[in-house]
Amino acid sequence: MDADKPREVTLDDPQTALKATEPIDAGRVRPEAVLQGTAPEASPGGVPATSTPPPAGPLIDKSLGSLVMEITQDFSKLMRKEVELAKQETTEMVRTKLMAAGLGVVGAVLGLFLVPFVLFTVYQILAVWVANWIAALIVTLLTAAGCGGAFLAAKAKFEGKLKPERTIRTLKKDVQWAKHLKK
């Protein structure tokens, strides 16, 4: 049956005869129909019309032992989640560093194929104006400077924080929370 279409309900008791052409809702059932047990079984939302509502306030019947056990279980669950967070954060950092290393290796391999041709071209151009040995020396010094710059750039990329800062921050909050519970 379609939940949007109204349905007609007729109850057998002549004193509480109920005819409705609108959707049945547990909050709108006549009280005497509920008392006599003639109210519809469930509202369109699936909530039984004859069920009693849950208690409004917190349950006070819990013993101290069960409360301590709940707190212990919650704390244990919290610690497991903290460990999971630390693992995830560390994995993300390591993955990022490995990707940087992989890109560096690809660049180095391509550079190895390119460098001899570039150096030979620079050597030939310089040899037009200066002696061959001076051209070779200039090319060698420029190559050394380029290698040094590349190594310094790679070192700067690898430096940085390697601490799981989110985990440290949440652990500090957990310690404060535990201290607050102790008071």
N, C-alpha and C positions, 0 to 999 in steps of 0.2 A: 504494500500500500504506500502511496506517495505521502511523504511527511508534510508537504505544502498544502495538500487538499484537506478541507475540513471533513470530518466524519461525524455521523450522527450516532449518539449514544442514548439508549433508552434503558432505564433501570426498572426492574419489575415492581418495586414497592410503590403503591399508589400515593403514599404520603410524601415520598421523596422523588417522585418522577422527575427525571432530568433529561431534557432534550436540549442538545447543543449543536449548533452548526459551525462551531469554531474549533480549532485544534485543542485537544485536551491537554491541560497543563496541571501538574501536581499541585501547584500553588493556587489553582482556581477551582479545585473540586469542592463541592459543598461539604461542609463538615459532617452533616448527618449521614451522608452517603459513605464517608470513611468509617464512621462509627458503626454503621450497620453492615459494613463489609461489602457494599454494593458499588464502590467506586471502581473506576477502570484500573486495570492492573499496572499500567505504566504510562508515563507521559511520553510525548514524542522524543524527548531527550534521553529516554531509557531509565529514568529515575522512578522507582516504584512509588505510587501515590500513597500507599498505606504504610510506608516505612516511616519510622520516627527519625527526626533530624539528629545529627550527631551532637554531642555535648558542645556547648558554646565555649567553655573555658578549657584551660589545660587540665590534664588528668593529674590529680593530686595523690592518687593511690599508689604511686611508685615508691618502692622502698629505697633506702639510701644505697643499698648494695646494687640494685639494678641501675640506679643513676650513675654510680661509680663505674659499673661495667660498661654502660653506654658511653661515658666520657672516655674510658680506656679504648674502646673500640673505635670511637671517632678519632682519637689521637693517633691510634695505630694506622687508621685509614689515611689520615692527613700526612703522616710520615711516609707512607708508601707513595702517595701522590707527589710529595716533595722529591723523593728519589727518582720517580718517573720524570719529573720536570728537569732535574739535574741531568739525567741521561739524555733527554731530548735536546736540551740546550747545548750540552757538550757535543752531541752528534752534529747539530747544526753548525757549530763553530769549526769542528774538524772538517766537515764537508766543504765549507767555504774555503778553508786553507788548502785542502786537497785540490779543489778546482783551480785555485790560483797557481798551485804548483804545476798542475797539468797544463795550464795555459803557458806557463813559463817554459815547460819542456817543448811544447809545440813550437813556440817562438824560437827557441834555441836550435831546434832541428832545422827549421826553415832558414834561420840565419846562417847555419853552417853551410847550407847549399848556396846561399847568396853571397856571403862574405868574400870568397876567393875572386869572384867575378868583379865585384865592386872594387876591391883592393887593386886588382890588376888594372882596371880602367883608370883609377886615380894615379897609379904608378906611371902608366903610359902618358897621361896628360902632363904630369909633372916632369917627366923625362924630356919633354919638348923644351922646357925653359932652363932646367938645371941638370947637373950630371946625374947619371943613373943611380949612383950610390946615395946621393942626397935625396933623390926622389923616393928611394926605397926606405931611407931613414924617416922621412916625413910620414910616409904611409904606415910604417911600423908604430910611430908615436901616436898617430891619430887612432890606430886600431887599439892600442893599449888604453888610451883615454876613453874610447867607446866601451871597452870591456869593463873598465872600472865603474863607469856611470851605470851600466846595466846591472852590475852586481850590487851597487849601492841602492838602486831602485828596487831590486828584488828583496834586499834586506829590509828596506822600509815597509814593503808589503807584508813580510812575514812578522814584523814586529807588531805589537798591539796587545790588546787585552785577551787573555785566554782564561778568564774567570767567568763562571756562570753567574752573572750579576743578578738576573731575575731570581734565581734560586737563593742566592745569598740574601736578597732583600726579603723574600717571602719567609725564609727561615728566621730572620730577625723578627719579623712580625709574629711568627709562631711562638717564639721565645717570650715576647712581650705578652702575648695572649695567655701562655701557660703561667707566667708570673702573676698576671691579673687573676687567674682562676685560683691561684694558691692563696691569695689574700682573703 
